[in-house]
Amino acid sequence: MITAVSYIGAAVAEIAGCFAFWAWLRLDKSPVWTVPGIASLILFAVLLTRVDSAFAGRAYAAYGGVYIAASLLWLWAVEDNPPDRWDVMGAVICLIGAAIILLGPRAA
């Protein structure tokens, strides 16, 4: 449960942080947008360390699938552009891959 909450929180924080820089550099928003962007990216890093995994690389690899799905939800909710069937299919494949990476049996 902590892992799922950490991944979801990390995804929201990372996307929000990156979007703050996108808004500044691509949407001509004020440079002040970088302040919450930096805070969000710090929160992202902290949350990702809370994932229940013995190795950082495995936690990061599995996070990739969650990030992809969350990015498509951001696309829909914030940018008002609903994902198409190819987006959804790709996200499902990525989430299955993330589950295999994180939950697969490991040799002792």
Buried (B, 14 or more C-beta within 10 A) or exposed (E): EEBEEBBBBBBBBBBBBBBBBBBBEEEEBEEEBBEEBEBBBEBBEEBBEBBEBEEEEBBBBBBBBBBBBBBBBBBEEEEEEEBEEEBEEBBEEBBEBBEEBBEEEEEE
